[in-house]
Every structure is written in C-alpha cells, then in structure tokens.
Amino acid sequence: MFAPSKIFRTFIALGTLSLLSGCLQSLPQKNSSTPAQPMQTAEQLLAQAQQQAPASASSSRLEAADLFSLQGQPIQAKQALSLVDPTLLTSEQQLLLQLISAELALNEQRTEQAHRALQAAKSAAAIPEQLAQRFSLAEANLLEQQKQPEQALQLRLALNQGLDTPYLAQHNREAIWRLVNQLPLASFTSANPELQQWVELAKLVRQPTPLNIQQQAIEAWQQNHPQHPASLYPPQAITHLLSLSNHQLQHIGLVLPSSGPFAVPAQAIREGFVSAQAQDGSEAPFISFYDSTQLTNLDVFYQTAKSDGVELLVGPWERELISQIGNKTTFAIPTLALNYLPATEPSINPNLYQFGISPEDEARQVALQAANEGLTKAAIISLPDHPLSQRATAAFSHTFQQMGGSITQTIQLAPGNPLQQIITKQLASDQEAEFVFLQTSPPLAKRLLPFIQRDDLPLPVYAISVAISDFNQDPSAELNGVRFTEIPWFIEDSALKNDIIQKWPAAKGNMGRFYAFGADAYQLAKRYQQFSNIAHTQINGLTGILSLNNKRQVERYTDWVELQDGKLIELPNYATP
C-alpha cells in the first residue's frame, strides 16, 4: 500500500512547482537585453548563505529547506532546516519553519511531532494567505495519520473548491477517495450530500458483483450525479475500473487436499467456495477440482490445467507447494494461493497471489488498534510451545514497536506452571503496562482472565479472535470485557452465510471461519481483474475488508469487538486499511 504521506509530498511538490512554472510563463516578455533573473536553486541558496550575515543566512537556508521539501528531498530539507536560527526569522518565516517541520514529520509518520509543529504555528500568529492551503493540506494529512478519516474528509472537501491548480485539485480528490474508503461504509451516513454520494460510490466499488454489472452500476451512479466531482473528474481507480475488459472469468481450478491433516478444513473451504459460486447462477464460472496431495510435478500440473482451459487457479493450501510455485517464473496461469509464504521467502513469481486467514494479520491489527487508541506499553501472555501463539506474538510485538510502543514483559505459560501465582505475581509487579495482549486459547483464557481483570489490577485485555472465540459452545461470562478482532461472519448476517449454514450446520461453529474463507476466495477470484489492475481495490468479505498490497498478498482487516453478556458488541475500529 502507498503511504498517504508520500502521496501528499508528491502532489504538494509537483503542484507547487507547476504553479510556479505557470506563473513564470504568464509574465510579460522582457527585452532580450534585460533577461529575467533565474530562480535560485536550493543549493545556490545554501552557498549564498555562507557569505551572508546571520539573519540573511537563516532566511536563505529556510528558503532552501522549503525548496528541498517541495521537491521531495526530505533529508536535504532537514539538513538545511537544522542550520536555521529561528530567533533571527520574521514571524511569517517562523510560520514557514513550523510548516516545513510538520510536513517533514508527516513524511516520516512522526504524527505527534507534526501535531506539535502545526499547533505551535496556529497559536503563534494568523496564517498568511499564501501559506493557508499548505497548512490545511498538512492538517488533513495529519488527521488521516491519526486515523480520523471523517475529519480529514471534511477539511479536504472544503479545500476542493479553492485549490490553486487543477493538479492540486485532482490530487485532493484522489485523497478524498482514499479517505472515503477508510470509513465504515456499511454503517456510515453523512448530512453532507457530496460526502454521502462519495460513500455510495465506494459501496458500489466494494460490492463483490461481476465486473460488467459493477461497471453498469457505476455508470448509472455518474448519470444520476452528473455534477459530482467523481463524475466530472473520476478518481483513477474508477477510470481504470470502467476501462477494464468485460471478459468474464469462465473457468477456475480449485486446488485443495482431499486427504491428510488438512482435509477437514479444506472440505469446508471447498464448500464455502462452491456456495459462493452457486449464488452467481448462470453467470458463474465453471470449477475444476484438483487434489493437491496428488501434485508430484508442478510443471506437468500447470500444463494439464492449461489444457483443461483453466484461466485462474485457486490454491493450493500447503506452504511447501506454494513455495515451489513462488520460486518459478514460468507458470503462466495466475494463481491465488490459500496461504502465505514466510516473510523470509519472497515470491519471484509475478503470477502468484496469496490469501490466508493467518493469526499474524489479526495480531498486527490489534497492535495498530492499541497504538491508535493512544496505548504505548503492553504486557504479553503467550504459549511458548504453540507455533500459532508465537507467530501472533511476534507479529504483534513487531508492529506495536514500529508504532512507537514498547513491551514491558512477556509471560510464557509453560504446561504445569501455577497460573494464578505466575499471572498475579508478574502482572502485579508491572507498574508500566497499560494493557495485556493475551495470546493463548479460549479454554485457557477463561481460566486466566479472573486473575488478570481483578479489581486491584484492572488491565484491559486485547486478543485475536482464535485466542478468545469458541463458537462451538455458548459464550462464557469470564470473557466479558475482552476486546478482540473478529471476522464479519460471526457478527453480521448475509444471504450467503445463511445459505451455507443451512446446507452445512457445522459452519455455525468454529468451522465457520473456513467456510467464510472459501467464500471470500471465490469473490477474490471472480474479481481478479480489478485486484491485479487497480491499486487499493477493496471488497467487504466474510473474513474482513480485503485489499491487495504491493507484494501481491491479500491484507485482511476484521471487525473490533468486545464480549458483553454473551454478545459481541462492535467497537470503533482504528485499524482499518
């Protein structure tokens, strides 16, 4: 995914330079005997500063820092800025200093520093007109980084009518589109008609419908709202979506194990996949089924699938096979693997896409949620001999520390250890932890929580779904108050979910995760063209909001819930894409 701040830097730089260029070209032509003075470069300004008095030198260095910043050279901008003496600047120059500092901080995702710089500027003096737009754009970018998309949207919508150049205006609209897709679209409504229409368009794009039907719906929306910015100047994603060929996928190959340790979840995935296909009726592609346990030669298999007319393979599940596919560049059939390769094994196959329901995805989301709630110190409770627990713990720790958080302690629960004594003693001695990341299992969580959530030790508990949720039995009162990630399958009703549960009652319990996964794999396969051609494409799936990153891996964002009296209550989600 592209970092919002980098997009912001690019359009500020290019937009401002375009504006300067346009202004210079519009000046009256002078006589050739009196040529216009060329604009100084940042390097020339820095060289000039070495020959100037202190006050003039600081002004030149500030101007150089501004040019470096606008040209997308943050390292040089920081170096030039470090040479400026703020006490020698005018009040307007000091505002520019704060603005550049904020822009550079936003570029590096240093949100708190950017916030301080903007607040200092706003409290010091009135913002001059020539800097007002840049300050507003910086504030909008800050709000986005603070996970406040609605507030950032309001600011950008207000800016949309008055930006200086068409280039800046178009990039602002692209930012509006990006922010709209960060809203909780299923439940969001706005009294602002323009924003509400943006939301309606985003919903159309996320619907898992066939491409031709989706294109018709978008064109109808544009006809119904001819004066809306997204009709007059469509976002690039909409333009690209409408330009895609109407060729519909005709033949999918589904590759899953029919025997062995993965046979049971694979059967649930298969049944979820076929159920989703059945909902498309006569528009549905044909499915050929292949047993991954019989794949002894992948070159021969891909040739067979090609001869069968397969246009897209979904699967396999087994990491060993996915690793072999990822190390080949000769397999011409696009493949959506149903698992992820380890980070240490990047794929070199441009036709390999990866989709899974790994615990790492949800653990990273917990870390983002906690950090964006303002929490900075976590204690971890995990299982040392459980691979899933260790993978989730590592993913949480890495992401939380990247967000500026720290781990106060990690409590490893080995078999046979006295739980109450370990938890009570170690947590009670931890004076820094603000919450606990609990990565065990539902039965063990029930035993641990009374020791963690005592009146004298009221630490919030965060977790991922599989560490807490057990839908094979009724919710336990011991789990009340725990906040965790959960897939929409267990929270929201849908026609497809109800159809699957009616056919396969096991889908109502914990196996529902695999049925939902299979259904989402079909929706991704059906929209292969959109995902492979249009950056930031998202759909609302049964396992979460799904989008493709630049490593051709599907990222999954689940709901954020709390268990209260046996019911899952949705909470504000600050870890959305």
N, C-alpha and C positions, 0 to 999 in steps of 0.2 A: 504494500500500500504506500501511496505517496504521503509524506509528512505534510500536513497543511501549511506549516511554517515555510517550507521550501517553495511551495506554490506561491505563497504570499510574497516571498522575497523576489521570485522571478517576475511576477506581474508588476510589483512596485518598481523594480529596476527598469524593465523594458518599457513599462508605461511612462515612467518619468522621462526616460531618455527619448522616447517617441515624442513626448510633449515638447521637450527642449529642441529636438530636431525640427518639429513643425514650427515652433516659434522663430527659429533662426531662418528657416526658409521663407517665412512670411515677411521678413524685414525688407525695406526698400533697398534696391541695389545701389551700392555706392560706386563712385568713380573708381576706376582701376588704380588711379594714382594714390587713393586713400583706402587701402584694403582694411576690412574689418579685423579687429583683434581676435585671434582664435581663442576659444575657451581653454583654460588651463587644465591639464590632466592632474590627477591626484598626485602622481609622482613629482610633477613640476611644482605643485603647491608645497609638498614636503621639502623639496630642495630650496624653494624660496624662503620657507620658514627659518632655515638655518642662518639666513642673512638678515633677519628682521628683529626688531625689538620684541620683548616678551609678549606684549599684548597682541601685536600684529601676527606674531608667530603662532600664538594659540588660535587666532582666527583662521589662519591658513591651514593649520593642522585639523581643525574642526571641519573645514570645508573639504579637506582631503578625505577625512573619515566618512563624511557624508557621501562623497562620490564613490568611495570603495564600497560602502554599504549598499548604495543604489545599484552598483554594478555586480552585486552578488559575490563580493570578496570579503567575507566577514573577518578572516584572520588579519588581513591588512587594515581593515577598518578598526579593529580592536587595538592594533599596534599604534595607529595614528591617534586614536582617542586617548590612549594612555599617556600621550605626550602633551595633552591639552591641560592647561591650568584653568580650572573652572572659575577661579576668583578674578581672572582677567577678562572674562566674557561679559557681553551685554546681557540683559535679561532675556532678550529674544534668542541670543546664541545659547544661553543656558537651557532654554526650552528645546532647542535643536539637539543639544547634547543629551538631554534626557530621552528624547525621541529615538535617537540613534542607539542609545544604550538599551532601550526597550526592544527595538527591532532586532538587535543582535542577540539579546537574551531569548526572544521568541524563536529565533532561528535555531537556537541550541536547546529548545524546550525547557529553558530555565524560567518557569512560569512565575514563581514568586519574585524573582529579581525584576522581571518585566513589569509586574504589577506595581512594585515599589517605584520604579522609574516613571511610570505613567502617572501614578498618584502624586509624586513629587512635582511633576510638571504642571498638573492641573491645579494643585494647591498654591503654586508659586505665582502664577500670573494667568491672564486671559490668553488663550491660544490664538496666535495671529492667523488671519485668513489663509495665508499661503501654506500654513502647516496643518490646517484643520482637517483636511481629508486624510493626510498621512496618520494623524493622531487617531482618527476614527477607525481607519483600517487596522491600525495596531491594536486598538481596543477590541475590535471584532475578532481579531486573531487570538488575542488573549482569552476572550470569553470561550472561544472554541477549544483552546487548550485546557481551559478549566472545566470542560465538559458541560458548558451551558449553551447548547445549540440554539435554544429558543431566543435567548437574549442576544446572541451573536447575530441571529437572523433578523431580529428587529432593527439592529443597527445597520446591517448591510442593506436591508430593504429601504431604509430611509436614505442611505447613500446612493442607491441605484439611480435616482433621477438626476443627480448633480455631479457625477464624476467627470473629470476634465476631458478625458479622451475615450473614444469608442473601445480602445484596447483595455483600459482600466474597467470600463463598464462591463465588457464581456467577461473579464476575469472575475469581477464581483458576482456576476450571475452564476458563473461556474462554482464559486464558493457558496452561493445561496443553495444551489442544487446539492452540493456536498453536505451542507448543514441540514437540509431538509431530510436527507437520508439518514441522519443521526437521530431524528426524532422517533418517539414510539408511535409509528404511523397507525397502528391498529386502533389506538385509543385517542390520538391527538386531534383536537379541533381548535380552530382559531377564529376570533371575531374579525380578523383582518382578511378580507376576501382574497387579496392577492396571495397571501401565505396559504390559505386554505386550498386554493387552486393548485399551488405548488405541491401540497400534500396529496391531493387527489391524483396528480400526475405520477408522483412517486409510487403510490399504491398500484397504479396500472403497470408500472415497470416491474414491480416486485411480484406480481401475480404469476404463478407457475403455469401459464397458459401457452399453447402452441404459438410459434413466432408470428404466423400470419394473423392470428386473432389478436395478438398483442399489438401488432402494428396498426391494425384497423381501429383498435380502441384508442390508441394514442392520436391517430389522425382525427378521429371523431372528437376527442378532447380539444385538439387545436382548433377545429371548426367551431366548437361551442364557445371557445375563449380566444377569439382572433386577436384581441389587443393585449393579451397577457404576454409578459416578457418571454416566457418559454415557447410561445407561438411565434412571436416576432423574431426572437433570437434564441433558438433552441440550444440547450446545453449540448456539448459534444456527444455525450452518451446517447441522447435522444436522436440526434442526427445520424449517428453511427447505427443505432438500432433500426431506424427506419430504412437505412440503406442496405441492410443485410438481405441476402437472397432468401426467397420464400421457400427454398428447398427444405422439406421436412425430413427428419431422420426416419429412415424406413426399416432399418434392421440393426438391432442391438445384440451383442453377445454377452451373456451374464456368466461370469466365471467364479464359481464358489465350490468349496469342498462338500462332497456328498457323504464322506465318512471321516473318521478320525476325531480328534479332540475338539475341532471347531464345527462339527457337523450340525449341532443343535442351534447355535446362534446363526449359522449360515442358512439353515432352513427358514428361520424367522426373517432374515434379511430377504431371502428369495420370495417369501410370501408377501412381505411388505412391498417389494418391488413390483410383483405381478398385480397386486391390488391397485397400486397407483396407475399402472398401465391400463387396467380394466376401466378406470374412470374416463379415459380418453376415447373409449368406444372405437368407432371405425377410423378415427384419426391416429390411433396408437400404432407405434412401430412394432414390427414382428420381433420376437425374442428367441434366440437360440441359446440353449443351456449347455454349458461345458463344465465338466468335473475337474477342478484344479488339482485334485490328488493324482490325476492321470497324466499331468503335463510333465513329460520327461525331456522333451526337446521343444524349447520355446520357438525356435526358428520354424520348425515344422508346424507347430500350433498356429502361429500367425499366418502362415501360408494357407492352412486349412480354413481358418476364419475368413480370410480374404476370398477364398474360393466359394465359401458359403454365402458371400455377399454382405458380411458384417461391416458396418460403417463405423461403429464405436464399440469398444469392449468395456464392460463394467466389471471390475475385479482384476486380479484375484485379491483375496484377503490376506494370504500368507506373506509375511515380510520377506522370506527368502526368495519367493518368486518375484515380488515387487523389486527387490534389489537387483535381480538379474535383468529385469525389464529396464530399470533405471540406468544400467550400465551399457545399454545398447542404443545406438542411434539409427539402426537400420529397420526398426519396426515401424511400418508406415501407418498402421491403424491407430488412431488416437485411443488412449486407454485411461479410464478413470479407476485407479486402484482404490480398494476399500480399506486402506490402512496407510499409515505414514512411515516413510523411511526415517531412521535416526538422523539427527542433525549432523552427525559425523559422516553420513553417506549421501551427499547431494546427488540428485539425478542429473545425468547429462543427456537424457532423452527428451527432446523438445515436445514429444507427443505423449508424455506421461503426466497425468494429473493425479492428485492424491486427496482422498477424502476419508476421514475417520471420526470415531467418537472417543478419542483418546482423553484420558484424565488430564493431560498437560494443558489442553485447550481451556478447560474449566478452571484449573489451578491458576493459570495466567489471568483469567477473568476475575477471580477472587482477589488477586493482588492488585489489579487495576481498580477494582471497586473500592477496596480498602484505602488505597492511596488517594483516590479521588474524593473520598469522604473526609480526607484530612488526617488519617491514621498513619503514623510513622514508625511504630515499634510493635513487632509481632513475636509471640512465643509460638512454637510449633510442637504439636504432639503427633508422632507418626509411628509406623511399624517398621523396624529395621530389616526384617527378613521378608518383606512383602514388596515385590517389584513395582506394582501399581502405586503403592503408597510412596515409595522412594522417588519414582518418576514425577508424581504430582508435587511432592515436597520440593524437589529440585527446581521444577518449573515455577512454582510459587516464589521460592526464595530468590531466584534469578530476576524475575520480573519486579518483585517488590523492591529489591535493592536498586534495580535500574531506575525505579520511580523515586528514589531518594529515601526509601525506608530501610530499616535495619532489623535483624533477627536477634532478639535478646537471649534466647536459648532454644535448643531443640531437645525435646524429651522423647527418647526412644523407648517404646514399650515392648520389652522382650517377654516371651512366654514365661509364666510362673512368677513374674515380679508382682509384689503387692501394690495394686493400682492406687488404692486410696492414699497409701503412705507416700508413694512417688509423686503423684499429682499434687497432693496437698502441700507437701514439703517444698517441692521445687517451684510451684507457682506462687506460693505464699512468700517465698524469698525473692521473687522477681518484682522489683519495685518500678520497673520501666515499662513492661508490656502493657499495651493498650487493648489488645485483643488476642485471641488464640486461633490459630489455623489448625483445625482438627482433621487429620488425615488417617483415619483408621477404618472401621467397618460399622454398619448400622448396629449390630448387637453390642459391639464394644463401646460405641458412642453412647448408647443408653446407660451403660454401667459407669462411664466416665463423667457424664455431664453433671450428676449431682455433686461430684467433688469439685468441678470447675466453676459452676454457677452458684456458689454459696453466697449467703448474704454478706459475709466478710471478704469475699473475693469475687466481686461482680464483673468478671471479664466477659465481654461479648465473644461469641464463638462463631467463626466463619468456616465454611467447608465446601467441598464439591458434592455433587448430587449422590454419587455412588457411595460416599462415606456416611451418608445420613439416610437417604431414601430407601425404604423397603416396602414396595407396593404389593408384596406377597402377603402382607398382614396389615392390620389396622395401625394407624399412626399412634405412637406412644407419647404419653404426656411428658415423659422425661426429655423429649426432644423439643419441647416448646421453647421458643425464643432463639433457636439456632437459625442463622442466616446462611443460605447456600444457593448455589447455582442449580437450576432445574430446566429440563427441556420442555418446550411448549406442549408436547404430547400429554404430559401429566397435569397440565394446567388448563388448557383450552380444548374445547370441543370442535370437531370438524367432521364433515360428511365422510371423508376418507378414514379418519380414525374410527368412527362408529362402524363403518363397513368392515374394517379389519377385525375389530373386537368381536363383531357378530359372527364372523367366519372362524376366527381363531381366539377363543376366550383367554388363552394364555397371554395374549397381548395386553390384557388389563393389568397384569402384574409386572414384575421386573423385566420380563422378556419384551415388554413394550418398547424398550429402548432400541432393540434390534429391528423390530417391525418398522418403527419410525425411521430408523437409519436406512432401511431398504427403500422405503417410500421416497425419502429425500434423495437417495442415489438415482432413482428414476427421474425425479424432477431436474436434477443436475444434468443427467444425460440428455434429457429432452431439450434443455436449454444450452447445450454445448456451444452452439454458435455464439450466443450472447456472451457467455463466460470467457470464451477464448479470444473474442474480438473486442470487447468493451471493458475498459478498466472500471473497477468499482461496482460492477454489476452485483446486485444482491437479490436474494429471494427469501421470503419468510417460510422456513421449513418446519417440519415437525420436531426437528432436533435443535432448532435455533435459527438465527439470521445467518445466512450462508453467503460468503463472498470469496473471491479468488485472489490470493496475494501474488506478488511478483515471482514467487518460486513455484507457481502453478499448484499450490496447496490450498484447499478449501478451508477457510477460517470459519469458526462456528461460535456465535455469541448466544448464550442461553438467557433465560429469564433469571431474575434475582428475587428470591422469595424468603419468607420466614414461616415456620410452622407455628400455628396458634390454635390450640384446642382441636387438634386433628385436621386442620385445614391449612392449605397452602395459600398464603397471602402475598400478593405481588408487592414488591418494594421498588422505589426509584432505582433505576439501573444506570450507574455511571461508568459502565464498561462496555458501552455499545460501540460498534465499528465507526 
